[in-house]
């Protein structure tokens, strides 16, 4: 069993992003395990999976009770919490490098409910209409099953996971499958950009080297999955000069907005290999 090691506790978003970028500059893979705290053995098994995902790896566990997963009829205030106990459990694994536990990740507005509750507002919707109202949705997959009885739940999950990805910029994210619908929704959201890039590489390796066609297909895929494209560029790998045909080693670079979250990705292609 690994020796106990105290993880660094990070509260600030900018500090978290800087921490991840330093670890990546050191040559480490950044892996994140998102949780709402009150950890149990299932969570620790996800930490073990993160540790096995790469070598060397820097592991971040997030502890954040996401208010947008709670409907107005559900009592966010009584959700169980044991932050000190969570830190002891994570320290006992000997592999967790940081815990990201921010105070808040939403625009709360100034409505009466926000003021009365001290900020712990289930669903984050204000009668005055000035609270948080930008959401990431995976509309087809969130229908049915739990989505039928908890209509705000999955938009809350997709939105907060997008926020965490944008802050931490992980290379690997580890989720459990106990809530299978939730897992599938996260996979669909997170893989939208990656899928478009993999499809583009496959097309290029099969002989479609027309950059305009490839770019248009990526834009179409991202738009159909709810993204707003910032840019799609196909450039030569060393000079980063745009090319019209893939006849040299290139990299496709993509940035797209999902709600207020900007996701970036890239994929290298060399049709000579």
C-alpha positions in Angstrom: 0.0 0.0 0.0 1.3 3.5 -0.9 2.5 5.7 1.9 0.2 8.5 3.0 0.9 11.7 1.2 -1.0 15.0 1.8 -2.5 16.4 -1.4 -2.2 20.1 -2.1 -5.6 21.8 -1.6 -6.4 24.4 -4.3 -9.4 26.8 -4.1 -8.7 29.3 -6.9 -9.5 28.6 -10.6 -6.5 30.4 -12.0 -4.2 28.6 -9.5 -5.7 25.3 -10.5 -5.1 25.9 -14.2 -1.5 27.1 -13.5 -0.9 24.0 -11.4 -2.0 21.7 -14.2 0.1 23.5 -16.8 3.2 23.2 -14.6 2.7 19.5 -14.2 2.2 19.1 -18.0 5.4 21.1 -18.6 7.2 18.6 -16.3 6.1 15.9 -18.7 3.3 14.5 -16.6 -0.2 13.4 -17.7 -2.8 15.3 -15.8 -5.7 13.0 -14.6 -8.8 14.3 -12.9 -11.4 12.4 -10.8 -14.5 14.6 -10.3 -16.5 14.1 -7.1 -19.0 15.9 -4.9 -17.1 14.7 -1.8 -18.1 12.4 1.1 -15.8 9.8 -0.5 -16.2 6.1 -0.3 -14.3 3.1 -1.6 -15.8 3.5 -5.1 -14.3 7.0 -5.4 -10.9 5.6 -4.3 -11.1 2.9 -6.9 -11.4 5.7 -9.5 -8.3 7.3 -8.0 -6.5 3.9 -8.5 -7.7 3.9 -12.1 -6.3 7.4 -12.6 -3.0 6.3 -11.2 -2.8 3.5 -13.6 -3.7 5.6 -16.6 -0.2 7.0 -17.3 3.3 7.2 -16.0 4.2 9.8 -14.8 0.8 11.1 -13.8 -0.4 14.0 -11.7 -3.8 13.3 -10.1 -6.4 15.9 -9.2 -9.5 15.0 -7.3 -12.3 17.6 -7.4 -14.6 18.1 -4.4 -17.4 20.4 -5.3 -21.1 19.9 -4.4 -22.7 21.1 -7.7 -25.9 23.0 -7.0 -27.2 22.8 -10.5 -27.7 19.1 -10.1 -30.4 19.8 -7.4 -33.9 20.6 -8.3 -35.7 23.4 -6.3 -37.6 20.6 -4.4 -34.3 19.0 -3.4 -32.4 20.2 -0.3 -28.9 21.0 -1.2 -28.1 22.2 2.3 -28.3 18.7 3.8 -26.0 17.0 1.2 -23.4 15.1 3.3 -20.0 16.6 3.6 -16.7 15.5 5.4 -13.9 17.5 3.8 -11.3 16.6 6.5 -12.2 12.9 6.2 -12.0 13.1 2.4 -8.5 14.5 2.6 -7.4 11.8 5.0 -8.8 9.1 2.6 -7.1 10.7 -0.4 -3.8 11.1 1.5 -3.9 7.4 2.4 -3.8 6.4 -1.3 -0.4 8.0 -1.6 -1.1 9.0 -5.2 -3.3 12.1 -5.2 -1.3 15.3 -5.9 -4.0 17.9 -5.6 -7.6 18.5 -4.5 -9.5 21.2 -6.3 -12.3 22.5 -4.0 -13.5 25.9 -5.3 -16.0 28.0 -3.3 -18.3 28.5 -6.3 -18.3 28.1 -10.0 -21.5 29.9 -11.0 -22.9 33.3 -11.7 -25.3 33.6 -8.8 -27.0 36.9 -9.7 -28.6 39.1 -7.0 -32.0 37.5 -6.7 -33.9 37.1 -3.4 -33.3 33.4 -3.2 -29.5 33.8 -3.6 -29.3 36.4 -0.9 -31.6 34.4 1.4 -29.7 31.2 1.1 -26.2 32.5 1.3 -25.6 31.3 -2.3 -26.6 27.6 -1.9 -29.4 27.8 -4.5 -30.6 24.5 -6.0 -30.8 24.7 -9.8 -29.4 28.3 -9.7 -32.5 29.8 -11.2 -33.7 33.2 -9.9 -37.2 34.6 -10.1 -35.7 37.9 -11.1 -34.0 36.2 -14.0 -30.5 37.5 -13.2 -28.9 34.2 -12.0 -26.9 31.6 -14.0 -28.7 30.7 -17.2 -26.0 29.4 -19.6 -26.0 25.6 -19.8 -24.3 22.7 -21.6 -26.9 20.2 -22.8 -26.6 16.7 -24.4 -30.3 16.7 -25.3 -30.9 13.3 -26.8 -29.1 11.3 -24.1 -30.6 13.3 -21.2 -34.1 12.2 -22.1 -35.7 9.2 -20.3 -34.4 7.2 -17.4 -33.4 9.6 -14.6 -33.9 12.6 -16.9 -37.6 12.0 -16.9 -38.0 12.5 -13.2 -35.0 14.9 -12.7 -35.2 17.3 -15.7 -32.5 19.7 -14.5 -30.0 17.0 -13.3 -28.1 16.2 -16.5 -27.7 19.8 -17.8 -26.2 20.5 -14.3 -23.8 17.5 -14.7 -22.7 18.5 -18.3 -22.3 22.1 -17.3 -20.1 21.5 -14.3 -18.0 18.9 -16.0 -17.4 21.4 -18.8 -16.4 24.0 -16.3 -14.0 21.6 -14.5 -12.4 20.5 -17.8 -12.0 24.1 -18.9 -10.2 25.0 -15.6 -8.1 21.9 -15.1 -7.4 21.1 -18.7 -6.9 17.4 -18.0 -5.5 14.8 -20.3 -7.5 12.0 -18.6 -10.8 12.1 -16.7 -12.0 9.1 -14.7 -15.7 8.6 -14.0 -17.7 5.7 -12.5 -20.5 3.9 -14.4 -22.9 3.6 -11.4 -25.1 6.2 -13.1 -24.8 4.9 -16.6 -26.8 7.6 -18.2 -24.6 10.3 -16.6 -21.5 8.5 -17.8 -22.7 8.3 -21.4 -23.7 12.0 -21.4 -20.2 13.0 -20.2 -18.6 10.8 -22.8 -20.7 12.3 -25.6 -20.0 15.8 -24.5 -16.2 15.3 -23.9 -15.7 13.4 -27.1 -17.5 15.7 -29.5 -14.3 17.5 -30.5 -12.1 14.4 -30.3 -14.5 12.4 -32.5 -14.4 15.0 -35.2 -10.6 15.0 -35.2 -10.3 11.2 -35.3 -12.8 11.1 -38.2 -10.7 13.7 -40.0 -7.5 11.7 -39.5 -9.2 8.6 -40.8 -10.5 10.4 -43.9 -7.0 11.8 -44.6 -5.3 8.4 -44.2 -7.9 6.9 -46.6 -7.0 9.5 -49.3 -9.2 12.6 -48.6 -6.5 15.3 -48.3 -8.7 18.3 -49.2 -8.4 20.6 -46.2 -11.5 22.6 -47.0 -13.6 19.4 -47.1 -12.1 18.1 -43.9 -12.5 21.5 -42.1 -16.2 21.7 -43.2 -16.9 18.2 -41.9 -15.4 19.1 -38.5 -17.4 22.3 -38.3 -20.6 20.3 -39.1 -19.9 17.7 -36.4 -19.2 20.3 -33.7 -22.3 22.3 -34.7 -24.6 19.3 -34.6 -23.4 18.4 -31.1 -24.2 21.9 -29.7 -20.8 23.6 -30.2 -20.0 27.0 -31.5 -16.8 26.8 -33.5 -14.1 29.3 -32.7 -11.6 28.0 -35.3 -10.6 24.9 -37.2 -7.2 25.1 -38.8 -5.1 22.6 -40.6 -1.4 23.6 -40.4 2.0 22.2 -41.1 3.4 20.8 -37.9 6.6 22.8 -37.5 5.8 26.1 -39.1 2.1 26.2 -38.2 1.4 27.6 -41.7 -2.0 26.7 -43.0 -2.1 24.2 -45.9 -4.7 23.4 -48.6 -3.9 19.7 -49.0 -2.5 17.2 -46.5 0.7 16.3 -48.3 3.1 16.9 -45.4 2.9 16.3 -41.6 0.1 18.5 -40.4 -1.8 19.1 -37.2 -5.5 19.9 -37.0 -6.2 22.4 -34.3 -9.8 23.0 -33.1 -11.4 25.4 -30.5 -15.1 25.5 -29.9 -17.5 26.9 -27.3 -20.0 24.8 -25.5 -22.0 27.4 -23.6 -19.4 29.6 -21.9 -16.8 26.8 -21.9 -14.1 26.9 -24.5 -12.6 23.5 -25.3 -9.5 23.0 -27.5 -8.0 19.9 -29.0 -5.7 18.8 -31.8 -4.6 15.8 -33.7 -1.4 15.2 -35.8 -1.6 13.5 -39.2 1.2 12.2 -41.3 -0.1 10.4 -44.4 3.5 9.1 -45.2 3.4 6.7 -42.3 
